[in-house]
Structure formats: C-alpha cells, structure tokens
Amino acid sequence: MKPSPADEVRDMYDETAETYAQMMDTEIGLPVYADVLSRLQQRIANMGGPVIDTACGSGHMLSMYRENCDSDRPLVGVDISSRMVAIAEGKFGSNAQLVVGDMRVLDGVETSSCAAVLNFFALHHLDSVEAMRAFREWYRVLAPGGQLVVAIWEGRGAIDYGDESEIVALMYTSAELESWAKVAGFEINSCKVEPVEDFPMDAVYLEASKLAT
C-alpha cells in the first residue's frame, strides 16, 4: 500500500488549514508537547543555530517553543501547504522564517547548521523509503550534538479517516521509527508510545541526537 501523492496531501491541508489551526489551538495544550519541548530546550541550551519544524502546519509547535522555552532562538518552519504557512506567518510576522517546502528536501538549509529538527505527525504521508530519505536529510542539516524530535501515529496499515478524507496515510511502529533513526546515524535518547485520550491510535515520540564529532 502506498500513501497518497504529495499533491493530494497538499490540497487536503490547503482545504482544511483553518479547521486544523482551530483544532491545534486546543491540542497544543496537551502536557506531552510541553514536556517534549522542555527537554529539547535543555539539550540545545548551549548550542547555536535554529530550531526547524519540517512539517510546521499552522505554526503552533514553533510558537509554543518560542513562548515557553526560548524567545531568542531562530525558528524555521517548512510545510507542504501554502495555506498552512500563511496561517503560521500570522503568528510570527518577520520573527521566523516560514517557507513552503518538502520535509524530505530542505533546500536552502545548510549542512550542520541546525540545533534541532522537529517533525510531528507527518511521516504517515510517506512510505518507508521516503521516510528514510527524510531522516537522512534531517541528519544532514543538524549540527553535531543537534536534536531530533519526531512524533508518529503508532500501528500497522492505513489510517482510517472515515468519511473525513479519502487520503491514504500509513501508521508505523516504534521499532520502525527507531530503525530509521539509527540507520540515518542518530543515537536514540528515548522512544515512547503514548496513548491519546478519545482517539483510536496511540502516538510515538522519538527523541534522538546527532553525535558530536
């Protein structure tokens, strides 16, 4: 089974951007996000370079990082949906670099230039080969000692969107997530499966490091 092509995914997020942003107004308050970002801030406190969210959506995760963790850190957001990027720009103005782009090919981001890479709930739009490609790209842009934080929907097979969408997206296991990170060169800090209240899927949160050389 293959996930839907990128142009169909882009169109879906363009069409649902406003609804998604409203959902994230509530979702971003979940304690797990504050915990993950707090640990990230501690790990990169002595590093320079931006935090880059490679599937930034409506900008909520980067906004939370700036408000709760580090108001001075440069921020970069990349998303496939121009409408999502426009909504994110409304949160930051000129205080972050927000671009339409592909999580697998971070054009314009210099090698070994970033303190941290984020990717929350976007890998389900890639097959395993393209997911591995993304991990290698994230490794490339991170500085030695840089941090990776990835969240996915846990399981096997296709996500059931019901009547909400005809998009095909895939769940992966925590073991698959760890494997991609290790093959790309990362050291795993933690990889935890977390239940999501009133939701049919669990989430996996991976935190990993690019070893200093």
N, C-alpha and C positions, 0 to 999 in steps of 0.2 A: 504493500500500500504506500502510495506517495502522497505527501501533503499537497495542498492546492498551490498553484504557481504564485509567484510573488506579486504579479499584477492584480490577481484576485484578492489576495490578502490586503494589499494596499487599498483597493477600492472599498473593501469591507470596513477598514479602520477610518478611511475618509468619511464614509457614510455614518459611522457610529461614534465619531470623535466626541461630540458634545455629550452624548449619553455616557460614554466611557469616563469622561472627565468628571461628570457628576457622581458616578459610582466611586471614583477614586477619592473624591472629597471625604467620603466616609471610610473607605478601605484603608487609606493611608494611616488612619489612627490605630490600626492593629499593633499590639505590642511587639510582634515579631520584627516589624520593619525598624522600629526604634532600636531594638536590641542589635540587629544586624549592622545598622549604620553606625551605632556607637562603637561596636567592636572594630569596624573598619577605620573609623576616625583615630582610634587609639593606635592601630597598626601602622598608619601612614603619617602620624603626627610629626615625625622628624624627616619626612620626605617632601621634596618639591614636586611640582607637576600637577596637572588637572585630574579630577575625577571625571570619567567619561561614561555616560549611560548609553549603551549601544542599542537600546530599544526604549527610548525615553518616554514614548507616549505623550501624555499631557503634561509631563514635567513634574509630577508630584514627588517622585523619589528624589530627584535633584533638589527640589525646593525644600523638602524635609531635611536633607543633608545640610543645606546652607543654614536653615533656621535653627536646627538642633545641634549640629556638630561643628561646623567650621564656616564662618561667614566670609572668610578671606580666600578660601581655596578656589582656583579657577575651575569652572564647570563646563563640560561639553556634553551636549545631547544630540543623539542621532536617532532618527526614526524614518521608517519607510513611508509614512503618511504625512503629506504636506499639511493636512488639516490638523493633525496632532501637533506638529511642530509649531504651527501658528498659535495654537492654544498655549503651548509651553512658552512661547515668546511673550505672551501676555503676562506670565508670572515673573519674567526676568528682565524684560527690556533688553538693554545692552549689557547686562550683568552676567550673561552666559553666552557661549557660542552654541547655537542651535541650528542644525542642518538636516536636510532631507538626505537620507543615505541608507546604506545596507550594512547590517551588523557584521557581515562576513568580509567586507572590503572597506576598511576605514581609510579611504583616500584622504590625503592631506594630514593625517596624523603621523607624526614622525616616530620612527622606531625608538623604543626605550624611553619614551617621553612622558608617560602617564603614571601617576601614583596608584590609580585604581580603575578597574573596569567593572561596570555593573551590567547585568542582563537579567531582568525579571520577567518571567512568563512569556517568553518569545520563541524559545527553541522548539516549541511544538509545531512551529511553522516550517521547520527544516527536517529533511531526512537525516539519517545518521552520518552520511558522507559530508553533507553541508554543515552539520553541527560540528564535526571535527575541523572543518575548514575555519569555522568561526573561532574555535578555541585556539587554533594556531595564530590567527590574526590578533586575538586578544593578547596572546603571549608576546607577539611581536611588539605591540605598542606599549606594553608595560615596561617600566624601568626595573632593574634588578631590585628585589625587595618589594615590588609592587603587588597589589592585592586584587584578587578576582572574587566577585560575589555573583552567583548565578542561582536563580530560582526556576524550577520547572514543575509541571504537573506530573505526579508520580503514577506509574502504571504501565500497561501494555496496550497497544492497539490505538484505535481512533478515539478522539474526544467526542462525546455525544453532545452536540449543541441543540438537540431537539428541533423545534421549529424556528429557533433564533437565526440560524445560518446554515448554509449548505457547504461552508468551508470545511475542508478535510485537514485536520491537525492531529498530531500524534503525541501520545504520552510516552515517557521514558522512565526507566528505573533509576534509583540512586546509584546502582552499580554501573550502569551505562554512563551516567554523568561523571562519576569518579574516573572511569576508564578514559574518557575523552580528555579530562583534565591532566591525568598522568601522562598519557601519550604525547600531549602537547608540551609537556615539560614542567607542569605545575606540581608543587607539593601540597597535599590536602591538609588544611587546618581542621576542617570539620565538614561533615555531610550528614544532615539530619532530615528525617521525614517528619513533617508536622501535620497533624490533622487540621482541616479547615472547617469551622463550625457551619452547619447548614449547607454543606457543599459536598457533591458526590465524589470528589477527588482529594487526595492528600497532596501536600506540597513538599518539595525537596529543596533545601537550602544548602548550597555548597559554598564554602569559603576556602580559598586556596592562595598560595603565594608563588611568585616567580622568585626563585632563589637568587640571592645576591651572589655576584661572582667576583 
